[in-house]
Amino acid sequence: MDFLQLATERYSVRSFSDRPIEPEVMEKILKAGQLAPTAVNYQPQKIYILKSKEALATIRSLTRFTYGAPVVLL
């Protein structure tokens, strides 16, 4: 898949099911985040997985853009 095809076929999701994410799928998502380019290849990112009720309540009190997702990557 070339970039133009990827850009053409991308879409945003704002409706989520409450079905748990399989550990293998989460690993792939995290790996993609680790491999994503960063400014000057500095790679300073940290990815937090928020899934406890307390963590989700906190992030939802700070932003309305979680769209009810059962897991939030911060």
mmJSON file of the N, C-alpha and C atoms, coordinates in Angstrom:
{"data_MODEL":{"atom_site":{
"group_PDB":["ATOM","ATOM","ATOM","ATOM","ATOM","ATOM","ATOM","ATOM","ATOM","ATOM","ATOM","ATOM","ATOM","ATOM","ATOM","ATOM","ATOM","ATOM","ATOM","ATOM","ATOM","ATOM","ATOM","ATOM","ATOM","ATOM","ATOM","ATOM","ATOM","ATOM","ATOM","ATOM","ATOM","ATOM","ATOM","ATOM","ATOM","ATOM","ATOM","ATOM","ATOM","ATOM","ATOM","ATOM","ATOM","ATOM","ATOM","ATOM","ATOM","ATOM","ATOM","ATOM","ATOM","ATOM","ATOM","ATOM","ATOM","ATOM","ATOM","ATOM","ATOM","ATOM","ATOM","ATOM","ATOM","ATOM","ATOM","ATOM","ATOM","ATOM","ATOM","ATOM","ATOM","ATOM","ATOM","ATOM","ATOM","ATOM","ATOM","ATOM","ATOM","ATOM","ATOM","ATOM","ATOM","ATOM","ATOM","ATOM","ATOM","ATOM","ATOM","ATOM","ATOM","ATOM","ATOM","ATOM","ATOM","ATOM","ATOM","ATOM","ATOM","ATOM","ATOM","ATOM","ATOM","ATOM","ATOM","ATOM","ATOM","ATOM","ATOM","ATOM","ATOM","ATOM","ATOM","ATOM","ATOM","ATOM","ATOM","ATOM","ATOM","ATOM","ATOM","ATOM","ATOM","ATOM","ATOM","ATOM","ATOM","ATOM","ATOM","ATOM","ATOM","ATOM","ATOM","ATOM","ATOM","ATOM","ATOM","ATOM","ATOM","ATOM","ATOM","ATOM","ATOM","ATOM","ATOM","ATOM","ATOM","ATOM","ATOM","ATOM","ATOM","ATOM","ATOM","ATOM","ATOM","ATOM","ATOM","ATOM","ATOM","ATOM","ATOM","ATOM","ATOM","ATOM","ATOM","ATOM","ATOM","ATOM","ATOM","ATOM","ATOM","ATOM","ATOM","ATOM","ATOM","ATOM","ATOM","ATOM","ATOM","ATOM","ATOM","ATOM","ATOM","ATOM","ATOM","ATOM","ATOM","ATOM","ATOM","ATOM","ATOM","ATOM","ATOM","ATOM","ATOM","ATOM","ATOM","ATOM","ATOM","ATOM","ATOM","ATOM","ATOM","ATOM","ATOM","ATOM","ATOM","ATOM","ATOM","ATOM","ATOM","ATOM","ATOM","ATOM","ATOM","ATOM","ATOM","ATOM","ATOM","ATOM"],
"id":[1,2,3,4,5,6,7,8,9,10,11,12,13,14,15,16,17,18,19,20,21,22,23,24,25,26,27,28,29,30,31,32,33,34,35,36,37,38,39,40,41,42,43,44,45,46,47,48,49,50,51,52,53,54,55,56,57,58,59,60,61,62,63,64,65,66,67,68,69,70,71,72,73,74,75,76,77,78,79,80,81,82,83,84,85,86,87,88,89,90,91,92,93,94,95,96,97,98,99,100,101,102,103,104,105,106,107,108,109,110,111,112,113,114,115,116,117,118,119,120,121,122,123,124,125,126,127,128,129,130,131,132,133,134,135,136,137,138,139,140,141,142,143,144,145,146,147,148,149,150,151,152,153,154,155,156,157,158,159,160,161,162,163,164,165,166,167,168,169,170,171,172,173,174,175,176,177,178,179,180,181,182,183,184,185,186,187,188,189,190,191,192,193,194,195,196,197,198,199,200,201,202,203,204,205,206,207,208,209,210,211,212,213,214,215,216,217,218,219,220,221,222],
"type_symbol":["N","C","C","N","C","C","N","C","C","N","C","C","N","C","C","N","C","C","N","C","C","N","C","C","N","C","C","N","C","C","N","C","C","N","C","C","N","C","C","N","C","C","N","C","C","N","C","C","N","C","C","N","C","C","N","C","C","N","C","C","N","C","C","N","C","C","N","C","C","N","C","C","N","C","C","N","C","C","N","C","C","N","C","C","N","C","C","N","C","C","N","C","C","N","C","C","N","C","C","N","C","C","N","C","C","N","C","C","N","C","C","N","C","C","N","C","C","N","C","C","N","C","C","N","C","C","N","C","C","N","C","C","N","C","C","N","C","C","N","C","C","N","C","C","N","C","C","N","C","C","N","C","C","N","C","C","N","C","C","N","C","C","N","C","C","N","C","C","N","C","C","N","C","C","N","C","C","N","C","C","N","C","C","N","C","C","N","C","C","N","C","C","N","C","C","N","C","C","N","C","C","N","C","C","N","C","C","N","C","C","N","C","C","N","C","C","N","C","C","N","C","C"],
"label_atom_id":["N","CA","C","N","CA","C","N","CA","C","N","CA","C","N","CA","C","N","CA","C","N","CA","C","N","CA","C","N","CA","C","N","CA","C","N","CA","C","N","CA","C","N","CA","C","N","CA","C","N","CA","C","N","CA","C","N","CA","C","N","CA","C","N","CA","C","N","CA","C","N","CA","C","N","CA","C","N","CA","C","N","CA","C","N","CA","C","N","CA","C","N","CA","C","N","CA","C","N","CA","C","N","CA","C","N","CA","C","N","CA","C","N","CA","C","N","CA","C","N","CA","C","N","CA","C","N","CA","C","N","CA","C","N","CA","C","N","CA","C","N","CA","C","N","CA","C","N","CA","C","N","CA","C","N","CA","C","N","CA","C","N","CA","C","N","CA","C","N","CA","C","N","CA","C","N","CA","C","N","CA","C","N","CA","C","N","CA","C","N","CA","C","N","CA","C","N","CA","C","N","CA","C","N","CA","C","N","CA","C","N","CA","C","N","CA","C","N","CA","C","N","CA","C","N","CA","C","N","CA","C","N","CA","C","N","CA","C","N","CA","C","N","CA","C","N","CA","C","N","CA","C","N","CA","C","N","CA","C"],
"label_alt_id":[null,null,null,null,null,null,null,null,null,null,null,null,null,null,null,null,null,null,null,null,null,null,null,null,null,null,null,null,null,null,null,null,null,null,null,null,null,null,null,null,null,null,null,null,null,null,null,null,null,null,null,null,null,null,null,null,null,null,null,null,null,null,null,null,null,null,null,null,null,null,null,null,null,null,null,null,null,null,null,null,null,null,null,null,null,null,null,null,null,null,null,null,null,null,null,null,null,null,null,null,null,null,null,null,null,null,null,null,null,null,null,null,null,null,null,null,null,null,null,null,null,null,null,null,null,null,null,null,null,null,null,null,null,null,null,null,null,null,null,null,null,null,null,null,null,null,null,null,null,null,null,null,null,null,null,null,null,null,null,null,null,null,null,null,null,null,null,null,null,null,null,null,null,null,null,null,null,null,null,null,null,null,null,null,null,null,null,null,null,null,null,null,null,null,null,null,null,null,null,null,null,null,null,null,null,null,null,null,null,null,null,null,null,null,null,null,null,null,null,null,null,null],
"label_comp_id":["MET","MET","MET","ASP","ASP","ASP","PHE","PHE","PHE","LEU","LEU","LEU","GLN","GLN","GLN","LEU","LEU","LEU","ALA","ALA","ALA","THR","THR","THR","GLU","GLU","GLU","ARG","ARG","ARG","TYR","TYR","TYR","SER","SER","SER","VAL","VAL","VAL","ARG","ARG","ARG","SER","SER","SER","PHE","PHE","PHE","SER","SER","SER","ASP","ASP","ASP","ARG","ARG","ARG","PRO","PRO","PRO","ILE","ILE","ILE","GLU","GLU","GLU","PRO","PRO","PRO","GLU","GLU","GLU","VAL","VAL","VAL","MET","MET","MET","GLU","GLU","GLU","LYS","LYS","LYS","ILE","ILE","ILE","LEU","LEU","LEU","LYS","LYS","LYS","ALA","ALA","ALA","GLY","GLY","GLY","GLN","GLN","GLN","LEU","LEU","LEU","ALA","ALA","ALA","PRO","PRO","PRO","THR","THR","THR","ALA","ALA","ALA","VAL","VAL","VAL","ASN","ASN","ASN","TYR","TYR","TYR","GLN","GLN","GLN","PRO","PRO","PRO","GLN","GLN","GLN","LYS","LYS","LYS","ILE","ILE","ILE","TYR","TYR","TYR","ILE","ILE","ILE","LEU","LEU","LEU","LYS","LYS","LYS","SER","SER","SER","LYS","LYS","LYS","GLU","GLU","GLU","ALA","ALA","ALA","LEU","LEU","LEU","ALA","ALA","ALA","THR","THR","THR","ILE","ILE","ILE","ARG","ARG","ARG","SER","SER","SER","LEU","LEU","LEU","THR","THR","THR","ARG","ARG","ARG","PHE","PHE","PHE","THR","THR","THR","TYR","TYR","TYR","GLY","GLY","GLY","ALA","ALA","ALA","PRO","PRO","PRO","VAL","VAL","VAL","VAL","VAL","VAL","LEU","LEU","LEU","LEU","LEU","LEU"],
"label_asym_id":["A","A","A","A","A","A","A","A","A","A","A","A","A","A","A","A","A","A","A","A","A","A","A","A","A","A","A","A","A","A","A","A","A","A","A","A","A","A","A","A","A","A","A","A","A","A","A","A","A","A","A","A","A","A","A","A","A","A","A","A","A","A","A","A","A","A","A","A","A","A","A","A","A","A","A","A","A","A","A","A","A","A","A","A","A","A","A","A","A","A","A","A","A","A","A","A","A","A","A","A","A","A","A","A","A","A","A","A","A","A","A","A","A","A","A","A","A","A","A","A","A","A","A","A","A","A","A","A","A","A","A","A","A","A","A","A","A","A","A","A","A","A","A","A","A","A","A","A","A","A","A","A","A","A","A","A","A","A","A","A","A","A","A","A","A","A","A","A","A","A","A","A","A","A","A","A","A","A","A","A","A","A","A","A","A","A","A","A","A","A","A","A","A","A","A","A","A","A","A","A","A","A","A","A","A","A","A","A","A","A","A","A","A","A","A","A","A","A","A","A","A","A"],
"label_entity_id":["1","1","1","1","1","1","1","1","1","1","1","1","1","1","1","1","1","1","1","1","1","1","1","1","1","1","1","1","1","1","1","1","1","1","1","1","1","1","1","1","1","1","1","1","1","1","1","1","1","1","1","1","1","1","1","1","1","1","1","1","1","1","1","1","1","1","1","1","1","1","1","1","1","1","1","1","1","1","1","1","1","1","1","1","1","1","1","1","1","1","1","1","1","1","1","1","1","1","1","1","1","1","1","1","1","1","1","1","1","1","1","1","1","1","1","1","1","1","1","1","1","1","1","1","1","1","1","1","1","1","1","1","1","1","1","1","1","1","1","1","1","1","1","1","1","1","1","1","1","1","1","1","1","1","1","1","1","1","1","1","1","1","1","1","1","1","1","1","1","1","1","1","1","1","1","1","1","1","1","1","1","1","1","1","1","1","1","1","1","1","1","1","1","1","1","1","1","1","1","1","1","1","1","1","1","1","1","1","1","1","1","1","1","1","1","1","1","1","1","1","1","1"],
"label_seq_id":[1,1,1,2,2,2,3,3,3,4,4,4,5,5,5,6,6,6,7,7,7,8,8,8,9,9,9,10,10,10,11,11,11,12,12,12,13,13,13,14,14,14,15,15,15,16,16,16,17,17,17,18,18,18,19,19,19,20,20,20,21,21,21,22,22,22,23,23,23,24,24,24,25,25,25,26,26,26,27,27,27,28,28,28,29,29,29,30,30,30,31,31,31,32,32,32,33,33,33,34,34,34,35,35,35,36,36,36,37,37,37,38,38,38,39,39,39,40,40,40,41,41,41,42,42,42,43,43,43,44,44,44,45,45,45,46,46,46,47,47,47,48,48,48,49,49,49,50,50,50,51,51,51,52,52,52,53,53,53,54,54,54,55,55,55,56,56,56,57,57,57,58,58,58,59,59,59,60,60,60,61,61,61,62,62,62,63,63,63,64,64,64,65,65,65,66,66,66,67,67,67,68,68,68,69,69,69,70,70,70,71,71,71,72,72,72,73,73,73,74,74,74],
"pdbx_PDB_ins_code":[null,null,null,null,null,null,null,null,null,null,null,null,null,null,null,null,null,null,null,null,null,null,null,null,null,null,null,null,null,null,null,null,null,null,null,null,null,null,null,null,null,null,null,null,null,null,null,null,null,null,null,null,null,null,null,null,null,null,null,null,null,null,null,null,null,null,null,null,null,null,null,null,null,null,null,null,null,null,null,null,null,null,null,null,null,null,null,null,null,null,null,null,null,null,null,null,null,null,null,null,null,null,null,null,null,null,null,null,null,null,null,null,null,null,null,null,null,null,null,null,null,null,null,null,null,null,null,null,null,null,null,null,null,null,null,null,null,null,null,null,null,null,null,null,null,null,null,null,null,null,null,null,null,null,null,null,null,null,null,null,null,null,null,null,null,null,null,null,null,null,null,null,null,null,null,null,null,null,null,null,null,null,null,null,null,null,null,null,null,null,null,null,null,null,null,null,null,null,null,null,null,null,null,null,null,null,null,null,null,null,null,null,null,null,null,null,null,null,null,null,null,null],
"Cartn_x":[0.856,0.0,0.897,0.682,1.455,0.749,1.442,0.909,-0.39,-0.455,-1.659,-2.883,-2.72,-3.818,-4.182,-3.176,-3.412,-4.172,-3.735,-4.389,-5.818,-6.052,-7.383,-8.349,-7.853,-8.718,-8.834,-8.157,-8.21,-9.582,-9.926,-11.193,-11.054,-11.919,-11.93,-13.089,-12.855,-13.887,-14.249,-15.539,-16.0,-17.117,-17.223,-18.207,-17.509,-17.503,-16.722,-17.6,-17.237,-17.932,-17.272,-17.909,-17.313,-16.541,-16.323,-15.577,-14.108,-13.508,-12.102,-11.165,-10.059,-9.035,-8.132,-7.924,-7.062,-5.626,-4.891,-3.505,-2.616,-2.815,-1.989,-2.257,-3.51,-3.872,-3.284,-3.367,-2.802,-1.29,-0.627,0.815,1.142,0.347,0.565,0.363,-0.665,-0.934,0.226,0.713,1.826,3.107,3.345,4.527,4.478,3.307,3.143,3.446,3.003,3.294,4.776,5.464,6.903,7.675,7.182,7.871,7.528,6.496,6.081,7.207,7.387,8.47,8.23,9.333,9.288,10.242,10.107,10.966,12.433,13.245,14.685,15.005,14.049,14.197,14.535,14.085,14.373,13.614,12.426,11.57,11.353,10.882,10.685,9.336,8.548,7.18,7.096,6.052,5.637,4.163,3.748,2.358,1.771,0.735,0.051,-1.259,-1.56,-2.804,-3.746,-4.837,-5.813,-7.008,-7.243,-8.412,-9.12,-8.535,-9.246,-10.369,-11.373,-12.493,-12.024,-11.084,-10.575,-9.821,-8.952,-8.169,-9.081,-10.057,-10.983,-11.829,-12.253,-13.027,-12.189,-10.917,-10.037,-9.859,-9.543,-9.325,-10.617,-11.739,-13.022,-13.413,-12.888,-13.151,-12.294,-11.229,-10.323,-10.639,-11.243,-11.568,-12.831,-13.58,-14.78,-14.475,-13.237,-12.889,-12.406,-12.967,-12.679,-13.767,-14.889,-16.006,-16.459,-16.301,-16.768,-15.928,-14.714,-13.852,-13.512,-13.503,-13.197,-11.717,-10.858,-9.417,-8.962,-8.137,-7.607,-6.094,-5.444,-3.982,-3.634,-2.766,-2.374,-0.888],
"Cartn_y":[-1.173,0.0,1.231,2.14,3.371,4.438,5.544,6.572,7.165,7.403,8.011,7.119,5.83,4.891,4.909,4.899,4.953,6.223,7.37,8.644,8.682,8.073,8.062,7.181,6.064,5.083,5.26,6.237,6.41,6.916,6.7,7.177,7.349,8.135,8.37,7.608,7.078,6.338,7.137,7.35,8.057,7.295,6.024,5.158,3.841,3.467,2.315,1.271,0.005,-1.071,-1.252,-1.994,-2.264,-3.589,-4.149,-5.399,-5.15,-5.984,-5.781,-5.92,-5.213,-5.308,-6.486,-7.368,-8.526,-8.053,-8.712,-8.302,-8.227,-9.143,-9.129,-7.864,-7.45,-6.248,-5.014,-4.943,-3.815,-3.748,-4.885,-4.91,-4.325,-4.662,-4.115,-2.599,-2.131,-0.69,0.034,-0.524,0.099,0.073,-1.016,-1.121,-0.061,0.141,1.18,2.558,2.797,4.068,4.254,3.18,3.257,3.509,2.976,3.106,4.396,5.098,6.336,7.365,8.141,9.132,10.236,10.778,11.896,12.972,14.16,15.269,14.925,15.073,14.826,13.411,12.493,11.113,11.024,12.012,12.068,10.997,10.654,9.615,9.748,10.927,11.127,10.631,9.954,9.641,8.581,8.711,7.703,7.478,6.239,5.912,5.279,5.912,5.395,4.753,3.595,2.891,3.127,3.836,4.13,3.211,2.345,1.476,1.25,1.684,1.551,2.589,2.32,3.256,4.621,4.63,5.884,6.682,6.007,6.696,7.237,6.443,6.902,8.073,8.023,9.137,10.413,10.283,11.451,12.05,11.231,11.766,12.337,11.73,12.247,13.562,13.783,15.067,16.182,15.798,16.77,17.069,16.105,16.3,15.53,16.065,15.359,14.473,14.415,13.721,12.286,11.593,10.163,9.322,9.941,9.316,7.997,7.863,6.67,5.428,5.591,4.451,3.728,2.387,1.633,1.652,2.033,2.157,3.428,4.214,5.44,5.379,5.664,5.767,7.236,7.519,8.907,9.032],
"Cartn_z":[0.0,0.0,0.0,-0.928,-0.953,-0.112,0.116,1.003,0.479,-0.826,-1.39,-1.157,-1.33,-1.066,0.419,1.271,2.713,3.093,2.565,2.887,2.364,1.208,0.618,1.397,1.922,2.575,4.088,4.668,6.118,6.552,7.798,8.338,9.844,10.418,11.862,12.482,13.67,14.398,15.642,15.838,17.028,17.727,17.414,18.04,18.351,19.605,20.033,20.696,20.547,21.251,22.614,23.481,24.79,24.786,23.607,23.475,23.826,24.666,25.047,23.842,23.9,22.859,23.191,22.223,22.445,22.687,23.585,23.887,22.644,21.691,20.478,19.65,19.599,18.849,19.528,20.857,21.594,21.384,21.348,21.096,19.729,18.714,17.37,17.362,18.056,18.125,18.795,19.906,20.627,19.798,19.078,18.22,17.126,16.533,15.503,16.094,17.308,17.97,18.228,18.589,18.822,17.529,16.417,15.141,14.394,14.86,14.187,14.26,13.193,13.184,14.21,14.699,15.641,15.144,15.691,15.277,15.518,14.514,14.552,15.063,14.91,15.355,16.845,17.597,19.033,19.81,19.375,19.945,21.461,21.907,23.341,23.858,23.021,23.413,24.515,25.298,26.269,26.0,25.951,25.671,26.931,27.46,28.639,28.201,28.749,28.455,29.623,29.369,30.415,30.231,31.211,31.115,32.445,33.557,34.829,34.878,35.664,35.783,36.269,37.214,37.755,36.694,35.926,34.894,33.802,33.387,32.349,32.845,34.103,34.666,34.692,35.024,35.069,33.683,32.694,31.344,30.776,31.094,30.596,31.267,32.481,33.137,32.526,31.809,31.207,29.74,29.043,27.631,27.282,26.34,25.888,24.692,24.247,23.021,23.241,24.211,24.365,23.713,23.408,22.691,23.322,24.629,25.323,25.067,24.567,24.293,25.596,25.589,26.812,27.177,26.243,26.478,25.784,26.47,25.895,25.944,24.819,24.79,24.924,25.884,26.136,25.902],
"occupancy":[1.0,1.0,1.0,1.0,1.0,1.0,1.0,1.0,1.0,1.0,1.0,1.0,1.0,1.0,1.0,1.0,1.0,1.0,1.0,1.0,1.0,1.0,1.0,1.0,1.0,1.0,1.0,1.0,1.0,1.0,1.0,1.0,1.0,1.0,1.0,1.0,1.0,1.0,1.0,1.0,1.0,1.0,1.0,1.0,1.0,1.0,1.0,1.0,1.0,1.0,1.0,1.0,1.0,1.0,1.0,1.0,1.0,1.0,1.0,1.0,1.0,1.0,1.0,1.0,1.0,1.0,1.0,1.0,1.0,1.0,1.0,1.0,1.0,1.0,1.0,1.0,1.0,1.0,1.0,1.0,1.0,1.0,1.0,1.0,1.0,1.0,1.0,1.0,1.0,1.0,1.0,1.0,1.0,1.0,1.0,1.0,1.0,1.0,1.0,1.0,1.0,1.0,1.0,1.0,1.0,1.0,1.0,1.0,1.0,1.0,1.0,1.0,1.0,1.0,1.0,1.0,1.0,1.0,1.0,1.0,1.0,1.0,1.0,1.0,1.0,1.0,1.0,1.0,1.0,1.0,1.0,1.0,1.0,1.0,1.0,1.0,1.0,1.0,1.0,1.0,1.0,1.0,1.0,1.0,1.0,1.0,1.0,1.0,1.0,1.0,1.0,1.0,1.0,1.0,1.0,1.0,1.0,1.0,1.0,1.0,1.0,1.0,1.0,1.0,1.0,1.0,1.0,1.0,1.0,1.0,1.0,1.0,1.0,1.0,1.0,1.0,1.0,1.0,1.0,1.0,1.0,1.0,1.0,1.0,1.0,1.0,1.0,1.0,1.0,1.0,1.0,1.0,1.0,1.0,1.0,1.0,1.0,1.0,1.0,1.0,1.0,1.0,1.0,1.0,1.0,1.0,1.0,1.0,1.0,1.0,1.0,1.0,1.0,1.0,1.0,1.0,1.0,1.0,1.0,1.0,1.0,1.0],
"B_iso_or_equiv":[0.0,0.0,0.0,0.0,0.0,0.0,0.0,0.0,0.0,0.0,0.0,0.0,0.0,0.0,0.0,0.0,0.0,0.0,0.0,0.0,0.0,0.0,0.0,0.0,0.0,0.0,0.0,0.0,0.0,0.0,0.0,0.0,0.0,0.0,0.0,0.0,0.0,0.0,0.0,0.0,0.0,0.0,0.0,0.0,0.0,0.0,0.0,0.0,0.0,0.0,0.0,0.0,0.0,0.0,0.0,0.0,0.0,0.0,0.0,0.0,0.0,0.0,0.0,0.0,0.0,0.0,0.0,0.0,0.0,0.0,0.0,0.0,0.0,0.0,0.0,0.0,0.0,0.0,0.0,0.0,0.0,0.0,0.0,0.0,0.0,0.0,0.0,0.0,0.0,0.0,0.0,0.0,0.0,0.0,0.0,0.0,0.0,0.0,0.0,0.0,0.0,0.0,0.0,0.0,0.0,0.0,0.0,0.0,0.0,0.0,0.0,0.0,0.0,0.0,0.0,0.0,0.0,0.0,0.0,0.0,0.0,0.0,0.0,0.0,0.0,0.0,0.0,0.0,0.0,0.0,0.0,0.0,0.0,0.0,0.0,0.0,0.0,0.0,0.0,0.0,0.0,0.0,0.0,0.0,0.0,0.0,0.0,0.0,0.0,0.0,0.0,0.0,0.0,0.0,0.0,0.0,0.0,0.0,0.0,0.0,0.0,0.0,0.0,0.0,0.0,0.0,0.0,0.0,0.0,0.0,0.0,0.0,0.0,0.0,0.0,0.0,0.0,0.0,0.0,0.0,0.0,0.0,0.0,0.0,0.0,0.0,0.0,0.0,0.0,0.0,0.0,0.0,0.0,0.0,0.0,0.0,0.0,0.0,0.0,0.0,0.0,0.0,0.0,0.0,0.0,0.0,0.0,0.0,0.0,0.0,0.0,0.0,0.0,0.0,0.0,0.0,0.0,0.0,0.0,0.0,0.0,0.0],
"pdbx_formal_charge":[null,null,null,null,null,null,null,null,null,null,null,null,null,null,null,null,null,null,null,null,null,null,null,null,null,null,null,null,null,null,null,null,null,null,null,null,null,null,null,null,null,null,null,null,null,null,null,null,null,null,null,null,null,null,null,null,null,null,null,null,null,null,null,null,null,null,null,null,null,null,null,null,null,null,null,null,null,null,null,null,null,null,null,null,null,null,null,null,null,null,null,null,null,null,null,null,null,null,null,null,null,null,null,null,null,null,null,null,null,null,null,null,null,null,null,null,null,null,null,null,null,null,null,null,null,null,null,null,null,null,null,null,null,null,null,null,null,null,null,null,null,null,null,null,null,null,null,null,null,null,null,null,null,null,null,null,null,null,null,null,null,null,null,null,null,null,null,null,null,null,null,null,null,null,null,null,null,null,null,null,null,null,null,null,null,null,null,null,null,null,null,null,null,null,null,null,null,null,null,null,null,null,null,null,null,null,null,null,null,null,null,null,null,null,null,null,null,null,null,null,null,null],
"auth_seq_id":[1,1,1,2,2,2,3,3,3,4,4,4,5,5,5,6,6,6,7,7,7,8,8,8,9,9,9,10,10,10,11,11,11,12,12,12,13,13,13,14,14,14,15,15,15,16,16,16,17,17,17,18,18,18,19,19,19,20,20,20,21,21,21,22,22,22,23,23,23,24,24,24,25,25,25,26,26,26,27,27,27,28,28,28,29,29,29,30,30,30,31,31,31,32,32,32,33,33,33,34,34,34,35,35,35,36,36,36,37,37,37,38,38,38,39,39,39,40,40,40,41,41,41,42,42,42,43,43,43,44,44,44,45,45,45,46,46,46,47,47,47,48,48,48,49,49,49,50,50,50,51,51,51,52,52,52,53,53,53,54,54,54,55,55,55,56,56,56,57,57,57,58,58,58,59,59,59,60,60,60,61,61,61,62,62,62,63,63,63,64,64,64,65,65,65,66,66,66,67,67,67,68,68,68,69,69,69,70,70,70,71,71,71,72,72,72,73,73,73,74,74,74],
"auth_comp_id":["MET","MET","MET","ASP","ASP","ASP","PHE","PHE","PHE","LEU","LEU","LEU","GLN","GLN","GLN","LEU","LEU","LEU","ALA","ALA","ALA","THR","THR","THR","GLU","GLU","GLU","ARG","ARG","ARG","TYR","TYR","TYR","SER","SER","SER","VAL","VAL","VAL","ARG","ARG","ARG","SER","SER","SER","PHE","PHE","PHE","SER","SER","SER","ASP","ASP","ASP","ARG","ARG","ARG","PRO","PRO","PRO","ILE","ILE","ILE","GLU","GLU","GLU","PRO","PRO","PRO","GLU","GLU","GLU","VAL","VAL","VAL","MET","MET","MET","GLU","GLU","GLU","LYS","LYS","LYS","ILE","ILE","ILE","LEU","LEU","LEU","LYS","LYS","LYS","ALA","ALA","ALA","GLY","GLY","GLY","GLN","GLN","GLN","LEU","LEU","LEU","ALA","ALA","ALA","PRO","PRO","PRO","THR","THR","THR","ALA","ALA","ALA","VAL","VAL","VAL","ASN","ASN","ASN","TYR","TYR","TYR","GLN","GLN","GLN","PRO","PRO","PRO","GLN","GLN","GLN","LYS","LYS","LYS","ILE","ILE","ILE","TYR","TYR","TYR","ILE","ILE","ILE","LEU","LEU","LEU","LYS","LYS","LYS","SER","SER","SER","LYS","LYS","LYS","GLU","GLU","GLU","ALA","ALA","ALA","LEU","LEU","LEU","ALA","ALA","ALA","THR","THR","THR","ILE","ILE","ILE","ARG","ARG","ARG","SER","SER","SER","LEU","LEU","LEU","THR","THR","THR","ARG","ARG","ARG","PHE","PHE","PHE","THR","THR","THR","TYR","TYR","TYR","GLY","GLY","GLY","ALA","ALA","ALA","PRO","PRO","PRO","VAL","VAL","VAL","VAL","VAL","VAL","LEU","LEU","LEU","LEU","LEU","LEU"],
"auth_asym_id":["A","A","A","A","A","A","A","A","A","A","A","A","A","A","A","A","A","A","A","A","A","A","A","A","A","A","A","A","A","A","A","A","A","A","A","A","A","A","A","A","A","A","A","A","A","A","A","A","A","A","A","A","A","A","A","A","A","A","A","A","A","A","A","A","A","A","A","A","A","A","A","A","A","A","A","A","A","A","A","A","A","A","A","A","A","A","A","A","A","A","A","A","A","A","A","A","A","A","A","A","A","A","A","A","A","A","A","A","A","A","A","A","A","A","A","A","A","A","A","A","A","A","A","A","A","A","A","A","A","A","A","A","A","A","A","A","A","A","A","A","A","A","A","A","A","A","A","A","A","A","A","A","A","A","A","A","A","A","A","A","A","A","A","A","A","A","A","A","A","A","A","A","A","A","A","A","A","A","A","A","A","A","A","A","A","A","A","A","A","A","A","A","A","A","A","A","A","A","A","A","A","A","A","A","A","A","A","A","A","A","A","A","A","A","A","A","A","A","A","A","A","A"],
"auth_atom_id":["N","CA","C","N","CA","C","N","CA","C","N","CA","C","N","CA","C","N","CA","C","N","CA","C","N","CA","C","N","CA","C","N","CA","C","N","CA","C","N","CA","C","N","CA","C","N","CA","C","N","CA","C","N","CA","C","N","CA","C","N","CA","C","N","CA","C","N","CA","C","N","CA","C","N","CA","C","N","CA","C","N","CA","C","N","CA","C","N","CA","C","N","CA","C","N","CA","C","N","CA","C","N","CA","C","N","CA","C","N","CA","C","N","CA","C","N","CA","C","N","CA","C","N","CA","C","N","CA","C","N","CA","C","N","CA","C","N","CA","C","N","CA","C","N","CA","C","N","CA","C","N","CA","C","N","CA","C","N","CA","C","N","CA","C","N","CA","C","N","CA","C","N","CA","C","N","CA","C","N","CA","C","N","CA","C","N","CA","C","N","CA","C","N","CA","C","N","CA","C","N","CA","C","N","CA","C","N","CA","C","N","CA","C","N","CA","C","N","CA","C","N","CA","C","N","CA","C","N","CA","C","N","CA","C","N","CA","C","N","CA","C","N","CA","C","N","CA","C","N","CA","C","N","CA","C","N","CA","C"],
"pdbx_PDB_model_num":[1,1,1,1,1,1,1,1,1,1,1,1,1,1,1,1,1,1,1,1,1,1,1,1,1,1,1,1,1,1,1,1,1,1,1,1,1,1,1,1,1,1,1,1,1,1,1,1,1,1,1,1,1,1,1,1,1,1,1,1,1,1,1,1,1,1,1,1,1,1,1,1,1,1,1,1,1,1,1,1,1,1,1,1,1,1,1,1,1,1,1,1,1,1,1,1,1,1,1,1,1,1,1,1,1,1,1,1,1,1,1,1,1,1,1,1,1,1,1,1,1,1,1,1,1,1,1,1,1,1,1,1,1,1,1,1,1,1,1,1,1,1,1,1,1,1,1,1,1,1,1,1,1,1,1,1,1,1,1,1,1,1,1,1,1,1,1,1,1,1,1,1,1,1,1,1,1,1,1,1,1,1,1,1,1,1,1,1,1,1,1,1,1,1,1,1,1,1,1,1,1,1,1,1,1,1,1,1,1,1,1,1,1,1,1,1,1,1,1,1,1,1]
}}}
